[in-house]
Amino acid sequence: MKYIVMLGDGMADYPVEALGGKTPLEVAKKPNIDRLAKQGELGMVKTVPDGMKPGSDVANLAAMGYNPASCYTGRSPLEAVSIGIQMSDTDVAFRCNLVTLSEEADYADKTMMDYSSGEITTAEAAELIRAIDEEFRTDEIVFYPGISYRHCMIWHEGPVGLDLTPPHDISDRKITEYLPKNPVILDHMRRSYEILKDHPVNQARQQRGLNPANSIWLWGEGTRPAISGFEDTYGMKGSVISAVDLIKGIGICAGMKVIEVEGATGNIDTNFKGKGEAALRTLLEGQDLVYIHVEAPDECGHHGDLEGKIQAIEQIDEQIVGPLLEGLEKAGEDYAILVMPDHPTPIAIKTHVSDPIPYLLYRNTKAAGLGADTYTEKTAKASGIYVEHGYELMKRLLEKV
């Protein structure tokens, strides 16, 4: 038996007026997933424990079978692991976004125009992070480049519990009331604007009509993660496929095989087909489970891109789910597949919410026969099935039935 988790990040949504009160999942053409819904188990699951913020870190830990309440130490340490940073027990990692702020003279009066600086390229971002590191590096604080707008700051013996705001939560808002209270963090963010606003990389971007990455934004701090091995916990050899350092970091911490896919970007232009092919290959080469993470629906949700979100769902169905299951069937492999988002990222508010999310669990060896015509928020809720703890869903997937 082969096991698949197909996670469309932020895929769930609220009814959208422009869609006649329907959600992107209801409108998207997804015949492969809907075929599974007819004979699968649909239900709702709570992936974000009460009292925790609805980030992809917390929700993906739960989807991967880990209790965030007991193992979560912060978002950035997971990304640091993926980048290859060796953290000591006293290190604190911070996520460092390159963002676009408006141009008011007083930093506190600026507005969060773009939390991703127009999806800045990794090469451009690396130059900017080098400039930041050259200015701010000390024996205590070091900056490391990551991918696109996502980077990392390590503060040796740094503080935790700072209640820092993710920049994607405040799109199009003045940053005044969201500025960090910690004076060092705030000083670094303020000074970064003076370093970056006229940097040659940003001058060139503006000449091309692109958003400048004119400030850093620090958030998501945490200490070195302590996650048990996936194989030790579940007795399965697992692989992770994602373009995002956060998800790769969880996989690395869990001792899973992290598979790189050429052209995987974390955006709507990602290599959907390549992810599906890589998933099939790793399963046929002996892995028991593959966790396929697609960031595109979430990014579209953050940008209010309704058309893009629908397209992302359709591409997941057409380029990943359909070919993957067809390949397993041709190879004579029995399989179970879990289709789910990690959390909703509603178009209307452009950020994460902690509402329960719809899941679909299908086994080709056992038809549940619940008779839902399609996989949506409504049909999942109508089933009456509710899983209170998201991390229990992995056990449900791996049950020997």
N, C-alpha and C positions, 0 to 999 in steps of 0.2 A: 504493500500500500504506500502510495506517495501522498504527501500532504502539501497544500498550497495555501498561503495567506495572500490574498490580493487586496492590498490596502491602498485605496484612493484617498490621499490626504485631503481632509476638509471637504469631502465629496457631498456630505449631507447639507441640507439648506432649509430655509423657511420658504413658504409659498411666495412667489414673485409676481407682483402685479403685472409686469410686462409679459408674463407667461400665462396670463389668465388665472392666476392663483395657483399655478402648479410650481413644482420645484424642478431644478435641473435634472434630477434623477427621473422625474416623471416624464420629462420632455425628451430626454436623450434616447437615441435609437441604440439599443443594447440587446440585440436578439440572443446572443450567447448567454449572457447573465440571466436574462428573463427566462430562457429555456430551463436553466437550473432552478429558478424560483418555482416553477410548476411542480417540481418533485423534491424540493429542498425544504429546509427548516428556516423560516423567517422569524425574526424577533428583534427586540430592542436590548441594548446593552449599555451600561454606564461605565465608560472608560476613564472618567475623571473623578476620583474620590472627592467627597465633600471636603471643603476647606483647601483644596489644591487648585492652582490655576490651570485653565484648559489649554495647556501648551502641547505641541506635538511630542515633546519629551515625555511628559507624564502619560499621555494617551497611547503612544507607541510602546512604552514599557508595558502597559496593561495588555495591549493587543499581542505583544510578544510573550505574554504569559507570566509577567513579573508584577508583583504588588508594589505600585509606586509609593504607597504609604510607608513601606518598610525599606525600600532600596534606593529611593530617589535622593540624590544629593545636589541636584542642580543641573541645568541644561548644558552650560558651557563645558563642564568636565567631560561630558560624553563626546562633544565635538573635538575637544582637545585630544582625546584618545585617537580619534580618526585622523587628525592632522599629524599625529606621531609625537606629540608632546609627552615627555615623561614627567608626570606630576609627583611631587613628594606629598607626604601626609599633611604638611602644613601649607601647601600651595592652594590658592584659590584662583579658579579660572573664571573669566568674564567673557561673554559673547561681545564682540566688537563689530557692530554694523557700520558700514559706510553709508551715510544717509544724505539726502538733499534737504537742506533747510532754506527757508525764505531769507531775504537779504536785509532785514531790519538791523539797525546799528547795534541795538542791545540784544545779546544772545537770548535772553529770557523772553523777548518779544517775538521770536521767530516761530514759524509754523512748520510742522513736519510735512513737507511736500511729497517726499518719496522715501520710504524706509529701505529701498534697495538701490537707490541711485540709478534708476533706469536699468536694473539688472546689469550693472557694470561688469565688464569682462574681468576674468581672473588676472590676466596680464596687467591691465590698467590698475586694478586694485592692489596688486602686489607692489607696484611702485609707490602708491600712496601709503600703504602700511609701512613700507621701508622708511618713508619720510617721517611718519609718526614715531616709529621705533627709534630712529636716530635722535629725535628731539626729546623723547620721554624716557628712554631706557636708563635704568639705574640698576643697582644690585638687587632691588626689590621688584621692579616692574619691567616686563618684557612683552613686546607685541609679536604675534606670529600671523603670517598670511594664511588665508584659507581659500575658499572658492567664491567667486563673484563678490557679493557684498558681505559675506559671512566670514568673520575673522575672530581672533582670540587674543586676550590679554591675560597673562599670568602675573599674579601679585603674590610674592612669597610672604607667607604669614599675613595674608590680607584679611579683611573683614568679610563676614557673611551676614545674612539677614538684613540686607539693605533695602528691600522692597523696591527694586528698580523696575521701571516700566518698559515692556517690550515696545520698540518703535512701531511695529505693525498694528499695535492697539490704538495708536493715536494719529493715524493718517488724517491729513487735512485739519489737524487741530493745533492751536498754539501750544507750545511746549512748556509754558510758564509753570503750570501746576504739576507737571510731570518730571521736572528736573530733579536729579538725585540730591539727597540731603548730605551725602558724604562729600566733604570739601575737596578731597583728592580727585575723586571721580568727576565731580563737577568742573574742577579746574582743568583736567585733561580734555574734557569735552569742549569747554569754552576755547581753550588755546588751540585745539585741533582746527577750529574754523579758520583761524588766522593762518595756519600752516597750509591748509588745503585749498582755500577759496581761489587762490591765484596760481596754484600748482600747474605746470605745463600740461599734465594729463587732463585736468579740468578745463583749461583754456581750449585744448583741442576738442574735448567733448562738447563744449558750448558752441564752438564753431561749427560742429556737425549737428547742432540742434538737440543735443542730448543733455540730460540732467547732470549737473556736476556733483561729484561726491565730496561735498564741502564740509562735512563734519563726521566725527565718529560718534557713536551712541553705545554706551556700555550698559549691559544688563545680564540677567541670567546667571548670576554667580553661583559657584558651588565648589565643593571639595572632591577629591578623587573618588570615583564611583566604586561601589562594592556590589557587583551583580554575579550571581552564581552561574556556573556554566550551563548552557542550554542542554547539552547532552547529559550532563550529570543530573539535571533536574527532570528531564523528560525522556531520556534514553533514546534520543533522536539526533542524527547528524543534520544540522541545519545550515542553510546558506541565506545570505541577505543580499538583495539587489536594490540599490538606491543611488541617487545622485547627491544625496544630502549627507554632510558630515555627521549630523546628529544621529541619523539612523545607522550609518556605518559604525559609529562609535558604540552604540548599543550592541550591535552585532559583534564587534571586536571584544567588548567586555564580556559578552556571553560565550565567547569562544567559537562563534560561528564563522563560516567561510564567507568573506566579503568579496563579492564579484563585481569587478569594474566593467562597465559597458561603455564602449566608445560612443560619444554623442549623447550621453545621458546628462541633462543639464539641470533638472529640477524645475523646468518651465514647460510651457506648452509646446516648445520646439524640441522636446526631449526625444530620444530614440525609443519610442514605444516598442517597435518591432524588435529591436535589439534586446530589450529587456525580456520580452517573451521568449526569444530564442535562447537567451542565456539561462532562463529559468528551466526550460525543457532540457537543455544540455546538462545542467548540474544535477537534475533529478535522474536522468538516464545514466549519468556517470557514477551514481551510487549514493547521493545525498537523499535523506529521507524527507526533508521538508525544505521549502523555499519560501522566503518572506519577500514579496515583491512590493516595494514602496514606490508610489508615483506621487510626486509633489505638485504636479501641474494644477489639479483642481483647487488646491489650497492657495497657490499663488494667484490664480484667476479670481478667487474669492476675495483675497486681500486687495486686489486692484479693481474690484467691482466689474470684472469682465465676464458678463453673463454668457455671451456667445462662446468665449474661450473655455469656460467651465463645462458647458454642454459638450463642446468638442473634445475636451480632455476625457470625459466619461465615455464618449463614443469610441475614442482611440484605445482606451483601456480594454473595452469589450472586443473591438475588431482586431487590434494588433497584438494583444497579450492573451486575454482569456480564451478566445476562439482557437487560435493556432496552438496554444499550449495544451489545451484539453484534447484537441485533435491529435497532436503528437503523442500524448500519453496513451490514447486509445489505440492508435496504430501500433504502438510498441507493446500492447497487451498489458499495460499497467493499470491496476485499480488505483483510484485516487479519491481524496476528499479535499474539497476546496472551501475556504472561508472568504467571502467577499464582504468588505466593510470599509468605512472611513475610520479615522482615529477620533475625530471630533467634527462637528459642523463648523464651516466657515461661511456664514450667510452673506450673500451678495449685498444685502441691505445695510449691513453694519461693518463689513470689510474686516472682521476679526473673528477670533475663535469664541465659541461658547461651550459651556460644559454640559449641554443637554445630552441625554442618551442618544445613541446613534443606531441606525438600522443595520442588521447583519443578515447574511445569507449563508447557510451551511448546507452543502450538498455532498453526498457520497454516491458514486456510481454503482456501489454494491447494495444500496438500500434506499429506496424511494420513500420519502416522508409523506408524499401525497397530500400536502396541505392545500394545494390547488390555487395558489396565488398566481395571477397571470403575469406579474411583473415585480421586480425588486424596487421598492420605493419606501420612503418614510411611512407613508400611509399603510401600505400592505404589511410592512413589518410590525407596525403598532397594532394593526387589526388582528394579528395572530394571537395576541394575548400573552406571548412569551416575553419574559423580562429577566435578564441576567443582571443582578445587582452589582456584581464585582467583575470588571472587565477582564481581569487576569484569569478568571475561571473559564473564559471562552476557549483558551488554548487547550485545556483539558477536554473540553467538549469536542473539539476538533479531533483530538488524538485518541478518543475512546475507541476501543477495539469492538466494533459491532459488525 
